[in-house]
Amino acid sequence: MELYEYARPDLLSGKKLLYVHGFASSGQSGTVKTLGILLPQTEIIAPDLPVEPQEALELLRSIVAEDKPDVVLGTSMGGMYAEMLYGVDRILVNPAFQLADTLLKNNGLGRQEFHNPRRDGETSFLVNKSLIEHFREVSSHCFERADEDQDRVYALYGMHDTLVHTYDLFSEHYTQAIRFDGEHYLNDGAVLHSVLPVLQWIDDRQEGRSKPVLFIALGDRIINHSSGFTKAVETLCRNYNLHIVAGSRYNTPSSCAEIFRWCEENLGVPVWNRLTISNHKNLLLADYLIDAEPETLGGEDFMGTLVHFGSDAFKTWEDVLVFFDRLGGQ
């Protein structure tokens, strides 16, 4: 995958992003390089954190006070630290709120090698019981001011993460917990498909952007011809407030859970918390409706612009994308 093809100079343009790395990593990680490629107009601040947790937290708080980043992105241990940087929009990826226990369970004691080069030239560090207890003490202060920042904190949890399992803990304090198709460590695909959509939501809110509302009606024809669907969703959500609507076959609790899982597994982060169950597509308050079966549930009486997927004009998702590209986000 050539990342340069997916660069987003429009996203967070002229803004600052503070990246907080994970355990045994540094500000020279591959994730930082990926962010630099995908966000060419964003200043990426990526310090090497001190091993001692209280020193690391103090450094981060001083950076927030002095540099005033617009967004903080923290991974694993960095997600734990980022949660405590109150007053800033934050994304926590697989946050290690129970890092002391995680290290003990995964043979984390003893001499550890840094995964990435560090500016101070250090290549290893010692994890002893004292350091473990220092991590436990610092992490015990997570969530102390969670009520102040409910709308400013998102947590992304990899569905295949085998190291950190704090989804339920985070959900006790915040509402914006999102699962994504990934593991513990971020790769390029996870940054592109899961982190960037959340950055888009944050950037839109910060800029007060009001985007046209677009619904996609989920049905058998859409699902059975899903080639290009995921790409279309990711592309359209850049310029439109995109939602999924499902009809009568999904109006029971078990069916709702089924379609929610389908969206989570197949469409991912861009449609998180954007699923509507309705038997009346004509009552949707939206600018556009993409529907392969407009003859059902009032689709033909939709008050906005109807895009009939599968018709001569919109046989493929590429046709749909060309149409919306010509609209330019209108």
C-alpha positions, -999 to +999 in steps of 0.1 A: +000+000+000+014+033-011+005+056+018+013+088-001-018+081-023-039+084+008-024+116+022-050+140+036-036+176+035-071+189+043-073+170+076-060+188+107-044+213+084-022+238+103-029+220+136-008+201+161-011+164+170+007+151+201+016+114+197+022+095+229+040+062+223+036+029+240+058+009+264+094+004+252+088+025+222+098+061+212+088+091+192+106+076+162+080+047+158+066+036+126+032+051+136+048+086+137+062+082+102+028+070+090+010+100+105+035+123+089+027+109+055-010+108+059-013+143+076+013+164+056-001+197+069-002+187+105+027+193+130+034+160+147+049+163+182+063+129+193+086+130+224+106+101+238+090+095+271+110+089+303+108+054+316+097+066+350+059+071+347+055+103+369+083+120+349+066+109+316+033+124+327+049+156+339+067+159+305+034+154+286+015+179+307+042+205+301+040+199+264+002+203+264+006+236+284+033+250+261+025+237+227-012+234+230-018+205+207-052+203+190-054+165+193-036+139+214-032+103+201-019+078+226-012+041+220-011+014+248+008+029+277+006+062+258-032+058+258-031+055+296-011+087+299-032+105+273-064+099+293-050+121+320-043+150+297-076+167+304-090+195+283-077+183+250-094+161+223-079+126+227-078+092+209-067+063+230-057+032+211-057+000+231-051+020+263-031+001+290-049+013+321-037-017+340-001-016+327+015-029+359-006-061+358-001-065+320+037-064+325+036-089+353+014-113+332+037-110+301+071-114+317+078-077+317+103-078+346+140-075+339+161-057+312+139-046+282+151-035+248+136-004+233+117-012+201+127+020+183+157+044+184+157+071+210+171+106+209+191+099+241+208+069+225+195+045+252+188+010+239+175-007+270+160-001+304+153-021+336+119-030+348+119-039+385+092-042+411+096-006+421+089+006+386+059-017+384+045-001+415+052+034+401+031+025+371+003+012+393+003+044+413+002+067+382-025+046+365-046+047+397-054+083+389-069+076+355-106+087+351-105+111+380-118+139+358-136+118+332-169+136+337-153+168+324-143+154+290-170+130+279-172+142+244-135+147+239-122+111+245-124+082+221-109+048+227-102+024+199-099-013+207-084-038+183-107-069+180-076-091+178-056-075+207-042-102+229-023-079+254-047-053+267-083-058+276-097-026+291-128-020+269-152-026+298-131-005+322-131+024+298-168+021+292-175+025+329-162+061+326-167+071+290-192+064+262-171+065+231-155+031+230-150+017+195-138-017+183-117-018+151-103-046+129-067-047+143-043-060+169-025-044+198+001-025+177-011-001+150-001-008+114-006+014+084-040+000+076-053+006+111-041+042+111-057+048+077-090+030+082-096+034+119-077+064+134-082+088+105-120+087+106-120+096+143-095+125+136-120+136+109-148+137+135-127+157+158-115+181+131-151+186+119-163+195+154-134+218+161-141+236+128-178+237+133-184+220+100-220+210+092-220+183+065-248+171+043-265+140+058-262+108+038-280+075+046-272+042+030-301+017+032-287-017+040-304-046+023-296-079+006-286-063-027-261-040-010-247-067+012-245-093-017-227-067-039-205-054-012-174-051-034-163-015-031-188-008-003-162-003+024-141+020+001-172+040-007-181+044+030-146+056+038-146+080+009-180+094+015-176+100+052-150+126+045-175+150+030-208+137+044-224+129+077-229+093+068-253+069+084-266+033+078-303+026+079-317-010+082-354-020+079-380-044+092-359-076+093-337-060+119-363-046+143-359-072+171-331-070+197-313-101+183-315-088+148-303-054+158-273-070+174-267-090+143-266-060+120-246-040+144-219-067+144-221-069+106-214-031+103-187-033+129-169-061+111-174-050+075-176-012+076-156-005+107-150+028+125-166+052+099-201+040+108-197+036+145-228+048+164-244+056+130-269+028+126-306+036+124-334+009+124-364+022+106-393+009+085-400+044+071-372+056+049-395+084+037-393+099+072-355+101+073-342+136+077-313+136+053-300+152+021-292+119+003-303+083+004-284+055-014-309+026-017-308-005-038-345-012-030-363+021-030-396+004-037-396-009-001-404+009+031-411+043+015-377+047-002-394+062-033-410+089-012-377+100+004-377+138+005-341+143-004-320+131-033-324+094-040-295+075-054-308+042-068-279+018-064-281-009-092-299+014-116-284+022-150-269+054-136-254+038-105-245+002-113-214+001-092-200+019-062-175+036-085-205+052-103-218+064-069-184+079-059-181+097-093-215+113-087-207+125-052-172+136-063-188+159-089-210+174-061-179+183-042-194+177-008-226+197-015 
